[in-house]
Amino acid sequence: MKKILVIQTAFIGDVILATAIIEKLHNFYTDAKIDVLVRQGNEGLFKNHPFINSILIWNKKNRKFKNLLKLSKQIRNAKYDTVINLHRYASSGFITLRSGAKYKVGFNKNPLSMFYTKQFPHQIGNGLHEVERNHQLIADLTDQTASKPKLYPTKLQYDKIKKITSKSYIVIAPASVWFTKQVPKSKIIELIDKQPKDIDIFLIGAPTDKTYCESIINNCKGKRVVNLAGELSLLESAVLIEGAKMNYVNDSAPLHLASAMNAPVKAFFCSTIPEFGFGPLSENAEILQTNNKLACRPCGLHGHKSCPKKHFKCGYDINLLNEVV
């Protein structure tokens, strides 16, 4: 194979996990040109990536379908040998179909997968991690063992983080797009107040999380907590996470950043469960979840904007008694 396109136009966490595919393909086809297609906003994950030849970007927010048609033409003209589609929706299926690649592979949940060379099931809850589910698509092209996700921050990004970290620190990513994936604010405040005075604490998140993080800080008992929400790029956040004594994250993108950097991590699972296959992959990793058997948990594959049962016990019942670094 000379030219390979990997498609993952879903969310940040999905793209981070897709880097495992790139690792494996590069190991087996060192001379191949590997391109990636991502949605606009996720391209920063591949800046200066040593194994990526080109980053293709789909702007979904402005003239979505016009951009889709333009992109499909660009991809067809690139004449890829192989297209690997990790996305399970019709838009990416259309791109895959239109690519003209000799070998097209993806999941059978994609409505256009009938036109692929090969298609594989994507089954949640069968004991496989998402990187293992993804690896099914390239096992015939490589081997049977999935690689782990990996990111490649630059020296400049390491230098920036070095300037703001002068001593031992922990990182907390308290927010999530979904309320029921987000451990309650009172739990984060409890966690911060337990930490020793000689350790720094950094809160990270998207620009939209800045106010939420500030409200957490305002309710803490005088600890040195720095609000970095919206201040760091994805790869800068990855560097900060890598150097932390411990990272506390929800079932969201920062969890996968920790996996990609093999950083120590403790992951809160509230309404969702690790058995869905999106748990941490770091060597030093732990799941923090309720020990109580709740009939309503899990309440879905993804989070909700509010607790369907109005009590959110899956979040409030998480025990932080021993969480002192």
N, C-alpha and C positions, 0 to 999 in steps of 0.2 A: 504493500500500500504506500502510495506517495502523498496523497492528500486526504485528510480526515476532517470531518466537521462533527463537533459535539454540540448538541442543542439542549439547553436547559433555560427556558424563558420564564420559569416560576420565580419564587421568592429567594431572598438572600441565602437562607439556610440550605435550600435545595441546591443552589449553585455551589456553595462551599462543599457540600457532600459530593457533588459531581466532579470535584477535583481529583477524587480517588480514581476515576476513570482515566483522567489525563495522565496520572502517575503511571498507571499500568500500561497504557498505550505507548507512552514514551519508552518504557523499559523494553518493550518488545519491538518497537518500530522507531529506533533512534533517529533515522534519517527522514522520517515522514514529517510533513508539515501538518501540524494540528491547529485547527482554528476552532473558536468557540462562538456560539451565538447565545446572547443573554439579553434580557430586557434592560432598557435604559435605567441606569442607577446602580447596576451591579457590575459594570465593566471595571470599576476600580479594583476589584478583587484580583484581576489579572494584569495589572500594571507591572511591566517589566518581568512578567513570568517567564522563566527560562525555557519552558517547553511549548509556549504558545506562539504561533506564527502571526496570527491576526485575530482581532476581536471584532465580531460583528454585533451590532447593537440594534435592537428593535424598540422603537419608540411606540409604546402602547397607549400613551396618554393623549397624543396629538395626531390626528389623521391615522388612526390605528390600521385600518384596512388598506389605505393607500400605501402606507409604509410597508405593510406586509407584502403587497404585490411587488413593490420596488425591490425589497429584500430578496424575495423568491427569485426574481430575475437575476440579481447579483450572484446569488448562490448557484443558480443553474449555469451561469457563464463561468464560474470558477472551476467547474468540472471536477468535482470531488469523486474520488474512488469509493469512499465509504461515508455514510451519514449515520450517526448514532443519536437517536432522539430519546432523551430521558423524559421529555414532557409528554403529558398524556391527553392533550386537548387538540381539537381539530386544527387550530391555527398552525401549530408546529407540524402536524401531520400533512397539511397542505404544502408547507415548505419542503418537507422530506420527499413527498411525492413529486414535486416539481423540480427537485434537485437534479434529477437525471443520473444520480449515482448508481453504479452497478450493484452495490451492496447497501441496503437500507434496513436498519434494525431498530426496533422500539418495543413499547409495551402494547399488549392487545387491547388495553382500555382506550387507546387512541381510536377515534371513530374511523380513521383512514388507514389503520394498521393492516387491513386486508391487502393493501398494495405494497407492503414491505416485503423484503426478501425473507426476513424472519421476524417473528413476534413472540413475546414472552409474557407470562402472567405477572401482574403486580399485586401480590397478596399481602394485606396487612394482618399482623397477628399470628403469623406462622413461624415465629422464632427468628426470622431474618431481620438484620439491620437494613436500613435503606441503602447503604453502600453495597451490601450483598445482593439486594434486589437489583440495583443498577448493574452490578457486575455480571449478572446473567446475560446481559446484552453483548458482552465482549468475551465471555468465557471461551467461545469457539475460536476467537481470534487471538487469545492469549493463553491463560491457564485457568484453573478452577479456584484460585485464591484471590480474594478481593484485596486491593490496596487500601490504605487509609487516606483520608483527605489530607491535603497539604497546601499551605500558602507560602508565598515567597516575598515577604516585605523587603524593602530596599534599605541600604545603609542610611539614607536620609531619614527614613521613617524610624529606624532604630535610634538615630542621633536625636530626633525630636523627643522621643519618649525618655531617653536618658536624661534630658534636661529637666524633666518634671518629676523624676523619681530619684530621690536622694537617699532613701532608706527602705526598709522592708515595708511592703504594702499589700493590701488586698483590693480586689476589684469586685464591685457589685453591679450587675445589670438588672435593675429592679422592674423595668417596664416591659410590656408586651403589647402587640397590636390587639390581642384578645384579653379581655378582663379575666376570664377564668383560667388563663395560662400564667397569670401574673400573681405571684405570692402577695398576700395583703400588705399594705403599707405598714401596718403596725408590726408585722413580722420583720420587715426590713429594719425598722427603727430599733426593735428589740435586738436584732443581730448586731447592728452597729454599736449599740450601747454596751454590749458584752465585750467588745474588743479592748485589748490593752491600750493604754495611752500612747505608747511609743511606736505605734504602727499607723501608717497613713492609710486612708480609705478613699478610693476613687469610684465615683458613680459614672457609668457610661450609658449611652443610649443615643437615639436619633435626636435631631433638633427639636422635634415635637415632644420629647421626653424631658426637656430642660426644666420646665415649670414643675413637673411632677417630682423630679429629683430635688429641686430646691425646696419643695414642701417637706420632703423627707428630712433634709438637713436642718430645717427650721425647727423640727420636733425632736432632734437628737440632743443628748446631754453634753454638749461642748467638745465632742471629739473632732479631730482634724479631718474633715470630710471635704473632698474637692468634687465639684460638679463639672464633669467633662462631657455631659450629654451635648451632642451637636458640635463638639470641638475637634473631634478626631475623625479621620477617614476610617474605612473598614480595616485596612491593613495596619494603620496606626493603632487601632483598637486591638488588633491581633497581637502586636508587639507588646502593648501594655499587659494584655492577658498572659502572654508567655512568661513575663517576668514576675508575675504576682506570686505571693506566698500561697494564696488561695483565691479562686474565683467563685462567686455565687451568682448563678444565672437561672433564668426560667427555661422552660422548654421552648426556646426561640433561637434566633441567629447567634447570639453570643456563645451559646452552648457549642455550636458547631465551629465557631472561631477557636474555642478552646481545644476541641478535638483536632483541628487542623494544625494547631501549634503544639500539640501534645502537652498542654498546660494543665496543672492541677485544677480540678473543678468539682464543685458540688452543685447539682442541678435540682431545682424545685420542679416537681411534677404535681400539679394540682388536679385539674379536670381531666387531663390526658395521662397516659400511662407509658412507661418505657417499653412495654411489650408491643407498642405500635411500630417500634423499630427506629426511633429517632433519639436514642439515648447517647450519652457521652462515650467517646472512644479513647480518651486519654488513659495513659497507664495509671495515673492517680485520679480516679473518678469515683464519685459516690452519688447515689440518688437520695434526695430528701423528699419524702412523701408521707402522707398520713398512714399510720399503722391500723387505723380503724377500717372495718369493712363497710363501705358505703354502697348501698344498692344502686345509687345514681352515678357511680363512678366506674368507668369513664362515661361522660355524657356526650361524647362524640369524638371523631377523629381530630377535629380542630377545636379551637376555643370558641367561647360565646362572649357576647358583649355584656352579659350579666349571668348570674347563676340561675339556671332554670328552676331550682328549688328554693331560691331566695335566701339560703343559709350559707353557702360557700364553705361548707365544712372541710372540703378537700384541701382548701387553702389554710383555713384557720387552725386545723388540727395538726399541722406539721410541727413537730417538736424540735425546737432549737436549743434545748437545754445544754447540750455539750458543744455548741458551735463557737468555740473560742480558739483563734489561731495561735 
